[in-house]
Amino acid sequence: MIKVGILGYGNLGRGVEAAVSLSEDMELVAIYTRRDPKTVTVKSNAPVKSTDDLDTGKEDIDVLVICGGSATDLPEMTPKYAKLYNVIDSFDTHARIPEHFANVDAASKEAGKIGLISCGWDPGMFSLNRLYAASILPKGHAYTFWGKGVSQGHSDAIRRIEGVVDARQYTVPVPAALERVRSGENPELTTREKHTRECFVVVEEGADKARIEKEIKEMPNYFSDYDTTVNFISAEELKANHSGLPHGGSVIYTGETGFDGNKHVIEYRLDLDSNPEFTGATLTAYARAVVRLNSEGVTGAKTVFDIAPAYLSPISPEELRAHFL
């Protein structure tokens, strides 16, 4: 049995908890929290422990799934715990992936462990499909559309702003841009032309809404490159109308083959009822791969590009060839 630890028990941590419970080759050893463990109620039978226990480096786990936010948690947590355990995260600030990879690579190599970063559906499954398509059709162009759906990372980034109590951020594809790509037109589209962002924000009483809206719209790597709408609403309205966490999107690749320029369109699409549960399930599959590779002597930082698909499955190579190939 693969012994799994979860760090953080928010939406994503609960998604990993559910995924591990469905995996017959995995055991959830513990859930680690920065809160008082006595105040955290979990759905599984796993004990809830303090992050202080993790800091000893002596916890009996094969892999630690780190379920923090990309804005401030993961840049600190993943390199820290990569010095002690095999780790995996869902870091999704695309512009900072090379920096994060380098930090985790140094830490995990020093410890003889693996640190798999930026795993989920984007970055993650969408990244793989962009790479597959571009490798098969080198003369072509990739387009990625997200939503409509709640972005956990962007919502978390808003919640870190002073005066914000809670928030949901929806990423919305621009319909006209989506149709132009699917038709094979191969248009040149700016970031702003492909998506808009809609924010629903609950603030503290007396908070400076103008300042908060300005901070949201000017936030680099998150909102500054998009047409962003900020709606201030009550906590009751947020709970009633925005409590779900749906998401999805498409990777669309248009390319050509042959001497006559035959055109091809490849599309990989996700329609998710629960963003964190799907992301948690993806992390769980890759956690299995991390443990297997480390047992073979592999160390250092990795991404989904470095993991062969067979390592994700609990099914034997013989069964995979017989039933999936």
Secondary structure as the mmCIF struct_conf table of DSSP 4:
data_model
#
loop_
_struct_conf.conf_type_id
_struct_conf.id
_struct_conf.beg_label_comp_id
_struct_conf.beg_label_asym_id
_struct_conf.beg_label_seq_id
_struct_conf.end_label_comp_id
_struct_conf.end_label_asym_id
_struct_conf.end_label_seq_id
STRN STRN1 ILE A 2 LEU A 7
BEND BEND1 GLY A 10 GLY A 10
HELX_RH_AL_P HELX_RH_AL_P1 ASN A 11 SER A 21
TURN_TY1_P TURN_TY1_P1 LEU A 22 LEU A 22
TURN_TY1_P TURN_TY1_P2 GLU A 24 ASP A 25
STRN STRN2 MET A 26 THR A 33
BEND BEND2 ARG A 34 ARG A 35
HELX_RH_3T_P HELX_RH_3T_P1 PRO A 37 THR A 39
BEND BEND3 LYS A 43 ASN A 45
HELX_LH_PP_P HELX_LH_PP_P1 ALA A 46 PRO A 47
STRN STRN3 VAL A 48 SER A 50
HELX_RH_AL_P HELX_RH_AL_P2 THR A 51 ASP A 55
TURN_TY1_P TURN_TY1_P3 THR A 56 GLY A 57
BEND BEND4 ASP A 62 ASP A 62
STRN STRN4 VAL A 63 ILE A 66
TURN_TY1_P TURN_TY1_P4 SER A 70 THR A 72
HELX_RH_AL_P HELX_RH_AL_P3 ASP A 73 ALA A 82
TURN_TY1_P TURN_TY1_P5 LYS A 83 LEU A 84
BEND BEND5 TYR A 85 TYR A 85
STRN STRN5 VAL A 87 ILE A 88
HELX_RH_3T_P HELX_RH_3T_P2 HIS A 94 ARG A 96
HELX_RH_AL_P HELX_RH_AL_P4 ILE A 97 ALA A 111
TURN_TY1_P TURN_TY1_P6 GLY A 112 GLY A 112
STRN STRN6 ILE A 114 LEU A 116
BEND BEND6 SER A 118 SER A 118
BEND BEND7 GLY A 120 GLY A 120
STRN STRN7 TRP A 121 TRP A 121
TURN_TY1_P TURN_TY1_P7 ASP A 122 PRO A 123
STRN STRN8 GLY A 124 GLY A 124
HELX_RH_AL_P HELX_RH_AL_P5 MET A 125 ILE A 136
BEND BEND8 PRO A 138 LYS A 139
STRN STRN9 GLY A 140 TRP A 146
BEND BEND9 LYS A 148 LYS A 148
STRN STRN10 GLY A 149 VAL A 150
HELX_RH_AL_P HELX_RH_AL_P6 GLN A 152 ARG A 159
TURN_TY1_P TURN_TY1_P8 ARG A 160 ARG A 160
BEND BEND10 ILE A 161 ILE A 161
TURN_TY1_P TURN_TY1_P9 GLU A 162 GLY A 163
STRN STRN11 VAL A 164 PRO A 173
HELX_RH_AL_P HELX_RH_AL_P7 PRO A 175 ARG A 182
TURN_TY1_P TURN_TY1_P10 SER A 183 GLY A 184
HELX_RH_AL_P HELX_RH_AL_P8 THR A 191 LYS A 194
STRN STRN12 HIS A 195 VAL A 203
TURN_TY1_P TURN_TY1_P11 GLU A 205 GLY A 206
HELX_RH_AL_P HELX_RH_AL_P9 LYS A 209 LYS A 217
TURN_TY1_P TURN_TY1_P12 GLU A 218 GLU A 218
TURN_TY1_P TURN_TY1_P13 PRO A 220 ASP A 225
BEND BEND11 TYR A 226 TYR A 226
STRN STRN13 ASP A 227 PHE A 232
HELX_RH_AL_P HELX_RH_AL_P10 ALA A 235 ASN A 241
BEND BEND12 HIS A 242 HIS A 242
STRN STRN14 HIS A 247 THR A 257
TURN_TY1_P TURN_TY1_P14 GLY A 258 GLY A 261
STRN STRN15 ASN A 262 LEU A 272
BEND BEND13 ASP A 273 ASP A 273
HELX_RH_AL_P HELX_RH_AL_P11 ASN A 275 SER A 295
TURN_TY1_P TURN_TY1_P15 GLU A 296 GLY A 297
STRN STRN16 GLY A 300 LYS A 302
HELX_RH_3T_P HELX_RH_3T_P3 VAL A 304 ASP A 306
BEND BEND14 ILE A 307 ILE A 307
HELX_RH_3T_P HELX_RH_3T_P4 PRO A 309 LEU A 312
BEND BEND15 PRO A 314 ILE A 315
HELX_RH_AL_P HELX_RH_AL_P12 PRO A 317 HIS A 323
TURN_TY1_P TURN_TY1_P16 PHE A 324 PHE A 324
#
